[in-house]
Amino acid sequence: MKCPNCNTELRKVEVEIEDIKTPAISFQCPGCDYYSFEPESTMEIINELKEKETPLKIKQKIIKLSQDRLGMYFNKDIIKSLKLESGKEILVSVPEKNKIILQVV
């Protein structure tokens, strides 16, 4: 593949992105600093980033409800973003030792 600016042969370079497994494939010109990214690898990286995306992350404290029960209050931003109401059901799962997933039903 040739550079559209200076007609020099482009070099294929794998670019590592922090916290992403898939390398970005870039075509770079050694003559004029032109570069472009391969669309397929770019889309893979975007999808991987979307999977890791956390739109809302708030630190909460666990409180004691009774002798053998713990709980927590939901912040107003969480309530608003998930449209939570009193009495609404959620599913609770524990996929890893230090991770809880709450899913609104």
C-alpha positions as CSV (number, residue, x, y, z in Angstrom):
1,M,0.0,0.0,0.0
2,K,1.3,3.4,-0.9
3,C,1.1,6.8,0.9
4,P,-1.5,9.1,-0.6
5,N,0.7,12.1,0.1
6,C,4.2,11.1,-1.1
7,N,3.7,7.7,-2.7
8,T,6.1,6.0,-0.3
9,E,5.4,2.4,0.7
10,L,3.5,2.3,4.0
11,R,4.7,0.2,7.0
12,K,2.2,-2.0,8.8
13,V,2.6,-1.4,12.6
14,E,0.8,-3.1,15.5
15,V,-0.1,-0.4,18.1
16,E,-0.6,-1.5,21.7
17,I,-3.4,0.2,23.6
18,E,-3.4,0.2,27.4
19,D,-5.9,-2.3,28.9
20,I,-6.9,-3.6,25.4
21,K,-6.0,-7.1,24.2
22,T,-6.4,-6.4,20.5
23,P,-3.6,-4.4,18.9
24,A,-4.6,-1.6,16.5
25,I,-3.2,-2.1,13.0
26,S,-1.8,1.1,11.6
27,F,-0.3,1.9,8.3
28,Q,2.4,4.5,8.6
29,C,4.5,6.4,6.1
30,P,8.2,6.8,7.1
31,G,8.6,9.7,4.7
32,C,5.9,12.2,5.6
33,D,4.4,10.9,8.9
34,Y,1.0,10.0,7.3
35,Y,-0.8,7.2,9.1
36,S,-4.2,5.5,9.0
37,F,-5.8,2.7,11.0
38,E,-7.2,-0.5,9.6
39,P,-11.1,-0.3,10.0
40,E,-11.5,-3.9,11.2
41,S,-9.0,-3.7,14.1
42,T,-10.4,-0.3,15.0
43,M,-13.9,-1.6,15.3
44,E,-12.7,-4.6,17.5
45,I,-11.0,-2.1,19.8
46,I,-14.1,0.1,20.0
47,N,-16.2,-2.9,20.9
48,E,-13.7,-4.0,23.5
49,L,-13.8,-0.5,25.1
50,K,-17.6,-0.5,25.1
51,E,-17.6,-3.8,27.0
52,K,-15.3,-2.3,29.7
53,E,-17.3,0.9,29.8
54,T,-18.8,1.8,33.1
55,P,-21.2,4.8,32.7
56,L,-21.8,5.3,36.4
57,K,-19.5,4.3,39.3
58,I,-20.2,5.5,42.8
59,K,-18.6,4.4,46.1
60,Q,-21.3,3.2,48.6
61,K,-21.1,2.0,52.2
62,I,-22.7,-1.2,53.4
63,I,-25.0,-0.7,56.4
64,K,-26.3,-3.1,59.0
65,L,-30.1,-3.7,58.7
66,S,-30.6,-6.2,61.5
67,Q,-28.6,-8.9,63.3
68,D,-27.9,-11.1,60.2
69,R,-28.7,-8.7,57.3
70,L,-26.7,-6.0,55.5
71,G,-27.9,-3.6,52.9
72,M,-27.2,-0.3,51.1
73,Y,-28.9,2.8,50.0
74,F,-29.0,3.7,46.3
75,N,-27.7,7.1,45.4
76,K,-30.2,9.4,43.6
77,D,-28.1,9.2,40.4
78,I,-28.4,5.4,40.3
79,I,-32.1,5.6,41.1
80,K,-32.6,8.0,38.2
81,S,-30.4,6.2,35.6
82,L,-32.1,2.8,36.3
83,K,-35.6,4.2,36.9
84,L,-35.8,2.4,40.2
85,E,-38.9,2.5,42.4
86,S,-39.8,1.0,45.8
87,G,-40.9,-2.6,45.3
88,K,-39.2,-3.1,42.0
89,E,-37.4,-6.5,41.8
90,I,-33.7,-7.0,40.9
91,L,-31.7,-10.1,40.3
92,V,-28.4,-10.5,42.2
93,S,-25.5,-12.6,41.0
94,V,-22.0,-13.1,42.2
95,P,-19.8,-14.0,39.2
96,E,-16.5,-13.6,41.1
97,K,-15.3,-13.4,44.7
98,N,-15.2,-9.6,44.7
99,K,-18.0,-8.7,42.2
100,I,-21.7,-8.4,42.6
101,I,-24.0,-7.8,39.6
102,L,-27.5,-6.3,40.2
103,Q,-29.9,-6.6,37.2
104,V,-33.2,-4.7,37.1
105,V,-36.0,-7.1,36.1
